[in-house]
Amino acid sequence: MHIYIISVGLKMPAWVSEAYEQYLKRLPKTYRIELIEINPVKRTKTANKNNILKQESERILAAIPENSTVIALDEKGKAVSSKHFSQKLDYWQLDAVNPVFLIGGADGLSPECLQRSDDIWSLSSLTFPHAMVRVIMIEQIYRAWSILQGHPYHRE
């Protein structure tokens, strides 16, 4: 299975990269995880938020591989449990679906990105920095895999 994480932002702090890599190492080689980093639009005092969002969304949409299932991560999306995520992961694996997770920048995802998505999930009703969402997503992929393996990492 090929899993894509498309995320706005380059040059993450070392702790983000280290945490991401730690979870990535725990996953089996059959899970090909590809992080696609989108160059954020430079923000200035006079920058228009809508223009920034439009430019970033064009970059995100252009990076989505063909024939993939797109999940947008948005605070207004539906809450999904780790157990449900593991069931989706199992389904995708059996049906040879390549999921793509979209992580917006500082201003989130545009309506165009949300419309392009097959589903919209919320990781929490809390707001997280987009850099941290990368770590949360890779951890949740690992957690979902561990649930499917009956590994004791996940406890209910």
N, CA and C atoms as an extended XYZ file, in Angstrom:
468
Properties=species:S:1:pos:R:3:atomname:S:1:resname:S:1:resid:I:1 pbc="F F F"
N         0.840       -1.176        0.000 N   MET     1
C         0.000        0.000        0.000 CA  MET     1
C         0.888        1.242        0.000 C   MET     1
N         0.458        2.215       -0.752 N   HIS     2
C         1.178        3.483       -0.821 CA  HIS     2
C         0.303        4.536       -0.150 C   HIS     2
N         0.817        5.134        0.905 N   ILE     3
C         0.083        6.156        1.648 CA  ILE     3
C         0.810        7.481        1.448 C   ILE     3
N         0.053        8.488        1.062 N   TYR     4
C         0.632        9.812        0.848 CA  TYR     4
C         0.148       10.764        1.938 C   TYR     4
N         1.065       11.572        2.411 N   ILE     5
C         0.723       12.675        3.302 CA  ILE     5
C         1.190       13.937        2.583 C   ILE     5
N         0.242       14.741        2.158 N   ILE     6
C         0.572       15.991        1.473 CA  ILE     6
C         0.377       17.105        2.495 C   ILE     6
N         1.465       17.792        2.783 N   SER     7
C         1.451       18.768        3.864 CA  SER     7
C         2.123       20.065        3.446 C   SER     7
N         1.460       21.165        3.750 N   VAL     8
C         2.063       22.472        3.497 CA  VAL     8
C         3.144       22.700        4.550 C   VAL     8
N         4.309       23.083        4.101 N   GLY     9
C         5.394       23.414        5.022 CA  GLY     9
C         6.684       22.690        4.674 C   GLY     9
N         7.760       23.418        4.743 N   LEU    10
C         9.108       22.891        4.531 CA  LEU    10
C         9.941       23.215        5.764 C   LEU    10
N        11.073       22.583        5.877 N   LYS    11
C        12.020       22.895        6.957 CA  LYS    11
C        11.352       22.869        8.332 C   LYS    11
N        10.853       21.710        8.683 N   MET    12
C        10.210       21.550        9.980 CA  MET    12
C        11.255       21.571       11.090 C   MET    12
N        10.839       21.913       12.297 N   PRO    13
C        11.768       21.837       13.426 CA  PRO    13
C        12.294       20.410       13.584 C   PRO    13
N        13.459       20.281       14.154 N   ALA    14
C        14.094       18.965       14.292 CA  ALA    14
C        13.204       17.977       15.038 C   ALA    14
N        12.494       18.435       16.063 N   TRP    15
C        11.669       17.498       16.829 CA  TRP    15
C        10.546       16.917       15.987 C   TRP    15
N        10.028       17.673       15.032 N   VAL    16
C         8.971       17.171       14.146 CA  VAL    16
C         9.545       16.080       13.249 C   VAL    16
N        10.663       16.367       12.629 N   SER    17
C        11.299       15.387       11.737 CA  SER    17
C        11.708       14.126       12.483 C   SER    17
N        12.259       14.294       13.678 N   GLU    18
C        12.692       13.132       14.469 CA  GLU    18
C        11.503       12.264       14.881 C   GLU    18
N        10.439       12.879       15.352 N   ALA    19
C         9.257       12.122       15.765 CA  ALA    19
C         8.639       11.414       14.556 C   ALA    19
N         8.532       12.119       13.449 N   TYR    20
C         7.978       11.531       12.226 CA  TYR    20
C         8.794       10.304       11.815 C   TYR    20
N        10.100       10.454       11.788 N   GLU    21
C        10.983        9.352       11.372 CA  GLU    21
C        10.906        8.163       12.324 C   GLU    21
N        10.753        8.409       13.616 N   GLN    22
C        10.650        7.313       14.587 CA  GLN    22
C         9.437        6.433       14.298 C   GLN    22
N         8.292        7.040       14.036 N   TYR    23
C         7.101        6.249       13.728 CA  TYR    23
C         7.211        5.596       12.359 C   TYR    23
N         7.806        6.295       11.416 N   LEU    24
C         7.990        5.738       10.081 CA  LEU    24
C         8.822        4.455       10.139 C   LEU    24
N         9.851        4.440       10.960 N   LYS    25
C        10.719        3.258       11.103 CA  LYS    25
C         9.972        2.060       11.675 C   LYS    25
N         8.947        2.301       12.472 N   ARG    26
C         8.191        1.215       13.110 CA  ARG    26
C         7.261        0.487       12.147 C   ARG    26
N         6.916        1.145       11.063 N   LEU    27
C         5.969        0.558       10.117 CA  LEU    27
C         6.659       -0.455        9.206 C   LEU    27
N         5.913       -1.468        8.757 N   PRO    28
C         6.516       -2.460        7.858 CA  PRO    28
C         6.824       -1.841        6.496 C   PRO    28
N         7.730       -2.451        5.784 N   LYS    29
C         8.126       -1.945        4.456 CA  LYS    29
C         6.988       -2.029        3.442 C   LYS    29
N         5.985       -2.867        3.722 N   THR    30
C         4.841       -2.971        2.808 CA  THR    30
C         3.995       -1.699        2.823 C   THR    30
N         4.163       -0.883        3.844 N   TYR    31
C         3.491        0.411        3.905 CA  TYR    31
C         4.474        1.447        3.368 C   TYR    31
N         4.277        1.833        2.146 N   ARG    32
C         5.141        2.866        1.567 CA  ARG    32
C         4.500        4.214        1.882 C   ARG    32
N         5.140        4.940        2.766 N   ILE    33
C         4.619        6.245        3.179 CA  ILE    33
C         5.427        7.318        2.466 C   ILE    33
N         4.739        8.194        1.778 N   GLU    34
C         5.429        9.275        1.073 CA  GLU    34
C         4.905       10.615        1.585 C   GLU    34
N         5.803       11.388        2.149 N   LEU    35
C         5.484       12.735        2.594 CA  LEU    35
C         5.804       13.699        1.455 C   LEU    35
N         4.785       14.392        0.992 N   ILE    36
C         4.959       15.387       -0.067 CA  ILE    36
C         4.805       16.749        0.587 C   ILE    36
N         5.904       17.479        0.636 N   GLU    37
C         5.897       18.795        1.272 CA  GLU    37
C         5.599       19.868        0.230 C   GLU    37
N         4.654       20.707        0.576 N   ILE    38
C         4.232       21.798       -0.309 CA  ILE    38
C         4.849       23.092        0.206 C   ILE    38
N         5.483       23.805       -0.691 N   ASN    39
C         6.101       25.073       -0.325 CA  ASN    39
C         5.004       26.073        0.050 C   ASN    39
N         5.029       26.587        1.284 N   PRO    40
C         3.998       27.557        1.673 CA  PRO    40
C         4.214       28.891        0.978 C   PRO    40
N         3.127       29.609        0.814 N   VAL    41
C         3.199       30.952        0.243 CA  VAL    41
C         3.723       31.881        1.335 C   VAL    41
N         4.629       32.745        0.959 N   LYS    42
C         5.207       33.679        1.923 CA  LYS    42
C         4.139       34.647        2.417 C   LYS    42
N         4.101       34.797        3.718 N   ARG    43
C         3.134       35.691        4.335 CA  ARG    43
C         3.805       37.023        4.670 C   ARG    43
N         3.125       38.085        4.267 N   THR    44
C         3.603       39.429        4.586 CA  THR    44
C         2.463       40.158        5.297 C   THR    44
N         2.759       41.328        5.790 N   LYS    45
C         1.731       42.104        6.495 CA  LYS    45
C         0.561       42.455        5.588 C   LYS    45
N         0.836       42.621        4.317 N   THR    46
C        -0.212       43.032        3.382 CA  THR    46
C        -0.769       41.862        2.564 C   THR    46
N        -0.315       40.652        2.834 N   ALA    47
C        -0.762       39.494        2.059 CA  ALA    47
C        -2.250       39.234        2.273 C   ALA    47
N        -2.907       38.823        1.218 N   ASN    48
C        -4.327       38.515        1.260 CA  ASN    48
C        -4.486       37.020        1.581 C   ASN    48
N        -5.193       36.728        2.669 N   LYS    49
C        -5.363       35.340        3.112 CA  LYS    49
C        -6.005       34.468        2.033 C   LYS    49
N        -6.987       34.991        1.338 N   ASN    50
C        -7.658       34.210        0.285 CA  ASN    50
C        -6.709       33.870       -0.858 C   ASN    50
N        -5.838       34.828       -1.222 N   ASN    51
C        -4.860       34.563       -2.277 CA  ASN    51
C        -3.846       33.507       -1.833 C   ASN    51
N        -3.431       33.592       -0.584 N   ILE    52
C        -2.490       32.604       -0.046 CA  ILE    52
C        -3.122       31.214       -0.082 C   ILE    52
N        -4.335       31.120        0.410 N   LEU    53
C        -5.050       29.847        0.444 CA  LEU    53
C        -5.236       29.289       -0.967 C   LEU    53
N        -5.559       30.151       -1.909 N   LYS    54
C        -5.754       29.729       -3.307 CA  LYS    54
C        -4.457       29.180       -3.892 C   LYS    54
N        -3.349       29.881       -3.681 N   GLN    55
C        -2.070       29.424       -4.224 CA  GLN    55
C        -1.636       28.101       -3.592 C   GLN    55
N        -1.786       27.993       -2.271 N   GLU    56
C        -1.403       26.758       -1.603 CA  GLU    56
C        -2.295       25.600       -2.046 C   GLU    56
N        -3.586       25.875       -2.226 N   SER    57
C        -4.486       24.796       -2.647 CA  SER    57
C        -4.162       24.315       -4.057 C   SER    57
N        -3.758       25.216       -4.934 N   GLU    58
C        -3.353       24.807       -6.285 CA  GLU    58
C        -2.160       23.858       -6.215 C   GLU    58
N        -1.223       24.150       -5.338 N   ARG    59
C        -0.053       23.290       -5.168 CA  ARG    59
C        -0.436       21.932       -4.580 C   ARG    59
N        -1.337       21.950       -3.614 N   ILE    60
C        -1.796       20.699       -2.988 CA  ILE    60
C        -2.512       19.840       -4.026 C   ILE    60
N        -3.460       20.433       -4.722 N   LEU    61
C        -4.252       19.682       -5.697 CA  LEU    61
C        -3.383       19.103       -6.807 C   LEU    61
N        -2.377       19.844       -7.214 N   ALA    62
C        -1.466       19.360       -8.261 CA  ALA    62
C        -0.627       18.168       -7.774 C   ALA    62
N        -0.436       18.044       -6.479 N   ALA    63
C         0.402       16.977       -5.929 CA  ALA    63
C        -0.357       15.677       -5.667 C   ALA    63
N        -1.679       15.705       -5.761 N   ILE    64
C        -2.474       14.505       -5.476 CA  ILE    64
C        -2.298       13.499       -6.612 C   ILE    64
N        -1.829       12.295       -6.278 N   PRO    65
C        -1.675       11.269       -7.316 CA  PRO    65
C        -3.033       10.835       -7.874 C   PRO    65
N        -3.029       10.423       -9.128 N   GLU    66
C        -4.261        9.951       -9.757 CA  GLU    66
C        -4.725        8.665       -9.079 C   GLU    66
N        -6.010        8.415       -9.173 N   ASN    67
C        -6.623        7.182       -8.656 CA  ASN    67
C        -6.333        6.938       -7.183 C   ASN    67
N        -6.444        7.969       -6.402 N   SER    68
C        -6.225        7.816       -4.965 CA  SER    68
C        -7.454        8.305       -4.212 C   SER    68
N        -7.590        7.827       -2.993 N   THR    69
C        -8.664        8.258       -2.111 CA  THR    69
C        -8.130        9.387       -1.257 C   THR    69
N        -8.787       10.536       -1.298 N   VAL    70
C        -8.281       11.733       -0.636 CA  VAL    70
C        -9.064       12.001        0.646 C   VAL    70
N        -8.316       12.136        1.741 N   ILE    71
C        -8.885       12.468        3.044 CA  ILE    71
C        -8.313       13.816        3.460 C   ILE    71
N        -9.178       14.800        3.577 N   ALA    72
C        -8.746       16.112        4.058 CA  ALA    72
C        -8.809       16.111        5.574 C   ALA    72
N        -7.817       16.682        6.201 N   LEU    73
C        -7.806       16.824        7.654 CA  LEU    73
C        -8.193       18.263        7.964 C   LEU    73
N        -9.346       18.397        8.603 N   ASP    74
C        -9.899       19.720        8.848 CA  ASP    74
C       -10.634       19.702       10.183 C   ASP    74
N       -10.509       20.770       10.937 N   GLU    75
C       -11.135       20.820       12.267 CA  GLU    75
C       -12.649       20.662       12.214 C   GLU    75
N       -13.262       20.940       11.064 N   LYS    76
C       -14.718       20.808       10.934 CA  LYS    76
C       -15.135       19.452       10.364 C   LYS    76
N       -14.162       18.577       10.140 N   GLY    77
C       -14.469       17.251        9.615 CA  GLY    77
C       -15.085       16.358       10.671 C   GLY    77
N       -15.374       15.118       10.277 N   LYS    78
C       -15.977       14.196       11.235 CA  LYS    78
C       -14.898       13.538       12.088 C   LYS    78
N       -15.246       13.327       13.328 N   ALA    79
C       -14.332       12.677       14.265 CA  ALA    79
C       -14.216       11.199       13.895 C   ALA    79
N       -13.004       10.704       13.872 N   VAL    80
C       -12.742        9.311       13.538 CA  VAL    80
C       -11.903        8.711       14.649 C   VAL    80
N       -12.317        7.563       15.139 N   SER    81
C       -11.548        6.891       16.191 CA  SER    81
C       -10.373        6.127       15.585 C   SER    81
N        -9.422        5.776       16.412 N   SER    82
C        -8.281        4.985       15.956 CA  SER    82
C        -8.742        3.618       15.459 C   SER    82
N        -9.736        3.055       16.111 N   LYS    83
C       -10.294        1.759       15.697 CA  LYS    83
C       -10.909        1.880       14.298 C   LYS    83
N       -11.688        2.931       14.073 N   HIS    84
C       -12.289        3.150       12.750 CA  HIS    84
C       -11.193        3.357       11.701 C   HIS    84
N       -10.175        4.118       12.052 N   PHE    85
C        -9.061        4.345       11.133 CA  PHE    85
C        -8.403        3.026       10.759 C   PHE    85
N        -8.228        2.134       11.731 N   SER    86
C        -7.606        0.829       11.434 CA  SER    86
C        -8.486        0.028       10.476 C   SER    86
N        -9.797        0.120       10.636 N   GLN    87
C       -10.708       -0.588        9.730 CA  GLN    87
C       -10.617       -0.021        8.315 C   GLN    87
N       -10.521        1.297        8.209 N   LYS    88
C       -10.344        1.918        6.889 CA  LYS    88
C        -9.015        1.492        6.267 C   LYS    88
N        -7.964        1.469        7.071 N   LEU    89
C        -6.650        1.067        6.582 CA  LEU    89
C        -6.688       -0.374        6.065 C   LEU    89
N        -7.374       -1.246        6.795 N   ASP    90
C        -7.515       -2.636        6.382 CA  ASP    90
C        -8.268       -2.722        5.056 C   ASP    90
N        -9.349       -1.981        4.949 N   TYR    91
C       -10.133       -1.954        3.711 CA  TYR    91
C        -9.281       -1.460        2.542 C   TYR    91
N        -8.582       -0.348        2.747 N   TRP    92
C        -7.742        0.201        1.679 CA  TRP    92
C        -6.671       -0.788        1.259 C   TRP    92
N        -6.098       -1.471        2.221 N   GLN    93
C        -5.043       -2.436        1.919 CA  GLN    93
C        -5.598       -3.590        1.084 C   GLN    93
N        -6.766       -4.101        1.460 N   LEU    94
C        -7.370       -5.224        0.734 CA  LEU    94
C        -7.821       -4.830       -0.665 C   LEU    94
N        -8.284       -3.595       -0.831 N   ASP    95
C        -8.770       -3.126       -2.122 CA  ASP    95
C        -7.721       -2.370       -2.936 C   ASP    95
N        -6.484       -2.397       -2.489 N   ALA    96
C        -5.376       -1.727       -3.183 CA  ALA    96
C        -5.668       -0.249       -3.424 C   ALA    96
N        -6.212        0.393       -2.398 N   VAL    97
C        -6.484        1.826       -2.460 CA  VAL    97
C        -5.276        2.565       -1.899 C   VAL    97
N        -4.896        3.645       -2.540 N   ASN    98
C        -3.803        4.479       -2.053 CA  ASN    98
C        -4.383        5.742       -1.427 C   ASN    98
N        -4.443        5.785       -0.086 N   PRO    99
C        -5.003        6.977        0.559 CA  PRO    99
C        -4.032        8.149        0.541 C   PRO    99
N        -4.605        9.327        0.453 N   VAL   100
C        -3.853       10.581        0.481 CA  VAL   100
C        -4.458       11.437        1.587 C   VAL   100
N        -3.616       11.895        2.504 N   PHE   101
C        -4.072       12.759        3.589 CA  PHE   101
C        -3.577       14.169        3.323 C   PHE   101
N        -4.488       15.125        3.359 N   LEU   102
C        -4.145       16.522        3.092 CA  LEU   102
C        -4.055       17.298        4.396 C   LEU   102
N        -2.920       17.963        4.581 N   ILE   103
C        -2.698       18.820        5.746 CA  ILE   103
C        -2.449       20.225        5.222 C   ILE   103
N        -3.318       21.138        5.588 N   GLY   104
C        -3.182       22.508        5.127 CA  GLY   104
C        -2.093       23.263        5.871 C   GLY   104
N        -1.898       24.481        5.459 N   GLY   105
C        -0.916       25.349        6.099 CA  GLY   105
C        -1.542       26.116        7.246 C   GLY   105
N        -0.968       27.246        7.565 N   ALA   106
C        -1.418       28.058        8.691 CA  ALA   106
C        -2.884       28.489        8.562 C   ALA   106
N        -3.367       28.599        7.335 N   ASP   107
C        -4.752       29.009        7.109 CA  ASP   107
C        -5.672       27.845        6.777 C   ASP   107
N        -5.177       26.626        6.919 N   GLY   108
C        -6.004       25.448        6.673 CA  GLY   108
C        -6.056       25.062        5.206 C   GLY   108
N        -7.150       24.386        4.840 N   LEU   109
C        -7.359       23.932        3.466 CA  LEU   109
C        -8.451       24.775        2.808 C   LEU   109
N        -8.315       24.980        1.534 N   SER   110
C        -9.289       25.771        0.784 CA  SER   110
C       -10.560       24.963        0.533 C   SER   110
N       -11.645       25.643        0.201 N   PRO   111
C       -12.871       24.928       -0.177 CA  PRO   111
C       -12.635       23.970       -1.353 C   PRO   111
N       -11.743       24.340       -2.267 N   GLU   112
C       -11.439       23.468       -3.418 CA  GLU   112
C       -10.804       22.160       -2.959 C   GLU   112
N        -9.914       22.225       -1.984 N   CYS   113
C        -9.298       21.004       -1.452 CA  CYS   113
C       -10.343       20.149       -0.736 C   CYS   113
N       -11.211       20.783       -0.001 N   LEU   114
C       -12.253       20.041        0.717 CA  LEU   114
C       -13.223       19.395       -0.273 C   LEU   114
N       -13.557       20.100       -1.352 N   GLN   115
C       -14.457       19.549       -2.368 CA  GLN   115
C       -13.815       18.384       -3.106 C   GLN   115
N       -12.519       18.443       -3.322 N   ARG   116
C       -11.801       17.369       -4.021 CA  ARG   116
C       -11.692       16.102       -3.170 C   ARG   116
N       -11.834       16.248       -1.881 N   SER   117
C       -11.644       15.136       -0.953 CA  SER   117
C       -12.818       14.164       -0.972 C   SER   117
N       -12.491       12.892       -0.781 N   ASP   118
C       -13.510       11.858       -0.687 CA  ASP   118
C       -14.122       11.826        0.706 C   ASP   118
N       -13.374       12.308        1.677 N   ASP   119
C       -13.850       12.362        3.055 CA  ASP   119
C       -13.082       13.469        3.772 C   ASP   119
N       -13.690       13.988        4.837 N   ILE   120
C       -13.046       15.031        5.639 CA  ILE   120
C       -13.066       14.563        7.079 C   ILE   120
N       -11.883       14.443        7.649 N   TRP   121
C       -11.738       13.969        9.023 CA  TRP   121
C       -11.202       15.078        9.909 C   TRP   121
N       -11.608       15.032       11.162 N   SER   122
C       -11.049       15.906       12.185 CA  SER   122
C       -10.229       15.042       13.132 C   SER   122
N        -9.037       15.481       13.433 N   LEU   123
C        -8.219       14.752       14.405 CA  LEU   123
C        -8.631       15.080       15.827 C   LEU   123
N        -9.271       16.230       15.999 N   SER   124
C        -9.680       16.680       17.321 CA  SER   124
C       -10.471       17.970       17.150 C   SER   124
N       -11.222       18.325       18.169 N   SER   125
C       -11.868       19.637       18.118 CA  SER   125
C       -10.878       20.733       18.514 C   SER   125
N        -9.716       20.315       18.980 N   LEU   126
C        -8.636       21.271       19.254 CA  LEU   126
C        -7.967       21.659       17.941 C   LEU   126
N        -7.315       22.782       17.926 N   THR   127
C        -6.550       23.205       16.760 CA  THR   127
C        -5.082       22.890       17.018 C   THR   127
N        -4.434       22.230       16.038 N   PHE   128
C        -3.023       21.875       16.151 CA  PHE   128
C        -2.201       22.657       15.134 C   PHE   128
N        -0.934       22.928       15.455 N   PRO   129
C        -0.054       23.492       14.432 CA  PRO   129
C         0.106       22.458       13.310 C   PRO   129
N         0.145       22.914       12.066 N   HIS   130
C         0.200       21.968       10.956 CA  HIS   130
C         1.435       21.076       11.010 C   HIS   130
N         2.528       21.547       11.592 N   ALA   131
C         3.718       20.703       11.730 CA  ALA   131
C         3.443       19.511       12.645 C   ALA   131
N         2.690       19.749       13.696 N   MET   132
C         2.379       18.673       14.633 CA  MET   132
C         1.435       17.643       14.020 C   MET   132
N         0.599       18.069       13.089 N   VAL   133
C        -0.350       17.145       12.469 CA  VAL   133
C         0.385       16.047       11.712 C   VAL   133
N         1.537       16.356       11.137 N   ARG   134
C         2.349       15.317       10.477 CA  ARG   134
C         2.687       14.197       11.448 C   ARG   134
N         3.112       14.604       12.629 N   VAL   135
C         3.500       13.623       13.645 CA  VAL   135
C         2.272       12.835       14.097 C   VAL   135
N         1.172       13.526       14.313 N   ILE   136
C        -0.049       12.844       14.733 CA  ILE   136
C        -0.494       11.855       13.659 C   ILE   136
N        -0.433       12.242       12.394 N   MET   137
C        -0.873       11.347       11.315 CA  MET   137
C        -0.003       10.105       11.216 C   MET   137
N         1.304       10.251       11.264 N   ILE   138
C         2.163        9.068       11.138 CA  ILE   138
C         1.994        8.178       12.363 C   ILE   138
N         1.774        8.786       13.534 N   GLU   139
C         1.522        7.979       14.730 CA  GLU   139
C         0.207        7.234       14.585 C   GLU   139
N        -0.802        7.868       14.041 N   GLN   140
C        -2.098        7.211       13.864 CA  GLN   140
C        -2.040        6.109       12.815 C   GLN   140
N        -1.229        6.277       11.803 N   ILE   141
C        -1.023        5.201       10.832 CA  ILE   141
C        -0.367        4.012       11.526 C   ILE   141
N         0.650        4.305       12.340 N   TYR   142
C         1.295        3.230       13.097 CA  TYR   142
C         0.308        2.576       14.066 C   TYR   142
N        -0.485        3.386       14.753 N   ARG   143
C        -1.465        2.854       15.706 CA  ARG   143
C        -2.487        1.967       14.986 C   ARG   143
N        -2.974        2.423       13.849 N   ALA   144
C        -3.942        1.634       13.076 CA  ALA   144
C        -3.329        0.303       12.653 C   ALA   144
N        -2.100        0.338       12.185 N   TRP   145
C        -1.403       -0.897       11.812 CA  TRP   145
C        -1.255       -1.817       13.026 C   TRP   145
N        -0.894       -1.243       14.177 N   SER   146
C        -0.705       -2.069       15.373 CA  SER   146
C        -2.027       -2.706       15.821 C   SER   146
N        -3.140       -1.999       15.654 N   ILE   147
C        -4.453       -2.572       15.968 CA  ILE   147
C        -4.720       -3.775       15.071 C   ILE   147
N        -4.438       -3.624       13.789 N   LEU   148
C        -4.659       -4.724       12.843 CA  LEU   148
C        -3.780       -5.930       13.151 C   LEU   148
N        -2.604       -5.682       13.735 N   GLN   149
C        -1.677       -6.773       14.062 CA  GLN   149
C        -1.957       -7.392       15.422 C   GLN   149
N        -2.874       -6.790       16.176 N   GLY   150
C        -3.126       -7.264       17.538 CA  GLY   150
C        -1.986       -6.915       18.480 C   GLY   150
N        -1.202       -5.935       18.096 N   HIS   151
C        -0.062       -5.479       18.889 CA  HIS   151
C        -0.572       -4.704       20.108 C   HIS   151
N         0.071       -4.837       21.255 N   PRO   152
C        -0.430       -4.167       22.465 CA  PRO   152
C        -0.198       -2.663       22.525 C   PRO   152
N         0.344       -2.043       21.486 N   TYR   153
C         0.575       -0.593       21.486 CA  TYR   153
C        -0.716        0.169       21.781 C   TYR   153
N        -1.812       -0.249       21.144 N   HIS   154
C        -3.100        0.431       21.332 CA  HIS   154
C        -3.872       -0.261       22.448 C   HIS   154
N        -4.362        0.525       23.374 N   ARG   155
C        -5.171       -0.014       24.467 CA  ARG   155
C        -6.514        0.689       24.476 C   ARG   155
N        -7.552       -0.083       24.768 N   GLU   156
C        -8.886        0.523       24.845 CA  GLU   156
C        -9.420        0.404       26.242 C   GLU   156
